[in-house]
Amino acid sequence: MTRPTGPRRPRASSQARIDTILTAARGLLADEGVAGLSVYSVAERAQIPPSSVYHFFASVPALLEALTSDVHRAFRACLQAPIDSQALGTWHDLSRLLEQRMLEIYNEDAAARQLILAQHGLSEVTQADRQHDIELGDLMHRVFAEHFLLPVLPEDMEVFALAMELGDRVYARSVQLHGVITPRMAEEGMRVVDAYLGMYLPLYLPKR
């Protein structure tokens, strides 16, 4: 009998070691930024040999890519969390709700700010973040379509992904200047998202 094929899940002991490594890397990233992250500093904080880190992550970019995936899982979860449709008057209400959820993740997770919003110059991480943004944009599109009747959007333009990226540019500016996303810049970022979406969505959309 043929066994089903697919990606193999790490053994429980391996997954526990991976979690320990990523927790240590997340702590270093939050405390010192990307510049303070190395295989040896992660190993020291995790209190394991450097060879154990290398066994699972061949380089710092590999570690950062794994952490980026972890952050985006949190973003996906916040987009998939239940929404009270009765509380939505217009699509702007939904846009603000979703942006505020993502802002909460940024505000509570210094590592997320360092990975997504800080200037680190690591192309591998930037490319991974871009791919995740496309997936998040598709998910946000589906959430909007669940609550409102959307017009036909251009197929050659990732409207929702680009809206999120533009908002992140504003949040990134705040992190560069202040180390955090200030309330003023959070509001400005949400206005940017709404303004871009407003180029493709009419002011009022019928609800489902």
N, C-alpha and C positions, 0 to 999 in steps of 0.2 A: 504494500500500500504506500503510495507516494505521500510524503509529509508535505504540508504547505510550506512554501518558502517565503522569505521576507526578512527584514532587518532583525538581527538577533538582539534581544534585550540583554544588557549587562547582568551578570550574576549579582545577587544581593550584596555580597561583600565588595564587588567592584563598584557598584553604584554608590555604596556608602563611602568608599574612598573618593570617588568622583565628587560627591556632594561636599565632602570635607575640603577638597582642593578648591572647589568653586566658592565655597563660603569664605575661605581664607583670601582668595583672589578678590572677591567682592569687598571684603573689609579693607584690604590694601588700596583698592581702587577708590573707595570712598574717602579714605584717610589721606592718601598721597597722590591720587591721580594716576594716570597711565605711566608717568615717569618713574613712579615708585614700584612698578610691577616688574618682577622678574621671576623666573622659575625658582631661583634660590630664595627670594624673599617670600614667595608663596609657600615653599616647602618649610621655611623657618616658622612662619605663622601657623601653618597646619601641623607642625611638629611631626613631619614625616621626612624621609630621605628625598633629596631632589630626584633621584632615579624613579621614585614612585610618581612624581608629577610628570616626568618625561614619558612614563609608560602610557599615560592617558592623553597628555597634551604635549605635542612635539615642540611647541614654541609659545611665546607670549601671544601672538595673534590668534593662535588656536584657542587659547584660554579666553581671550576677549570675544571671539566669535561665539563660544559656548555661553558666555555671560550675556551677550547680545540676544541670543535665542531665548535665554531665560527671561530677560526683560520683556521681550516681545510676547512671550506667553502670558505675562501679566497684562499687557495691553489687549491681547485677544480676549482674555477672560473678562476684562472690564467692558469690552464692546458686546460681549455675549451675555452679560448680566441682564436680568429682567428689567423691562421698561414699562412704566405705567402709561399706556397710550392715552388715557383720559387726561393726563397732565400735560399733553403736548397740544399747544395751540397752533403753532406753525413749525415748519421744518427748522427754523432758527432755534426753537426750544430744544429740539433733538440734537442739533449741532452743539449747542452750549452744554447740554448734559454730557454728551460723549467727551467733549474736550475737557470738561471739568473732571471727569473720571480719570482721564489720562494725566492731567495736571496733578492730581492727587498722587499718582504713582511717582511722577518726577519729584514732587515735594517730599515724599516719604523715603525715597531711595536715592541716596547720593551717588551710588554706583551707576544708576540709570542715567543721571545727569552727566556723569563723566563719560559714559559710553556714547550716548546719543547726541548730547548737546555740546560737550567740550571739544576744543580743537586738539586732536591727537595726531592727525596726519597719517593714520594707518589705513591704507587703501583696502585691506582685507575686511576690516571692521566696517568701513564706509559702504563697501559693496554688499556685505551681509545685511546691514541696516537698510539699504535701499531695497533689497529683495523682500525683506520683512515688511517694509512700508507698502510695497505693492500688494502683499497679502492682506495687510491691515486695511488698505484702501478698498479692496474688494469686499472685505467683511463689512466695513462701514457702509458701502454701497448697498449691500444686502439688508442691513439694519434700516437704512432709510427707506428702501423699497418695501420693507415689511410694514411700515407705518404710513407711508405716503405714496400716492400715485406719481411716479417720477416721469418726466419727459424723456424722450430718447436722447441719450448722451453720446458724444462722439466716441467711436470705437478706437480711434488712434490716440486717445488722450486719457490717462489714468486720473480722472478728475478728483476723486476722493483722496487718492494717494498724494497727489500734488498739493491738495489743500492741507493735508496733515504736514507735509514737508515744509510748506510755507509758514505754518504756525510754529513749527520747530525752529525755523530760522530766527523768529522773534524770541522764543524762549532761550535759544542759544546765546543770543546777544545779551540777555539778562544774566545768564550764568557767567558769561565772560566778564561782565561789568561788576556784578554783585555776588557771584558765587551761588546764587539761588534765583528762582523765578519769582520776581516781586509781584505783588497783586496788580500793580499798574501794567507791567509787561505781560502778565497772564491775560488781562483784559484785552490788551493790544493784540496778542496772538490770536485770541478767539475772534476778534474783529477781522483780522486778516483771513482766517479760515472762512468766516461767513461771507466776506467780500468776494473771495475767489469762487466759492460755491454759488454765490449769487449771479455770477456770470453765466451759469448754466441752468440754474433753478429759478423759476419765477418766484416773485415775492410770496405768493400764496399757492400752496399745493393742496389738492383735496386729500383728505385722510382716507385710509382704508377702513 
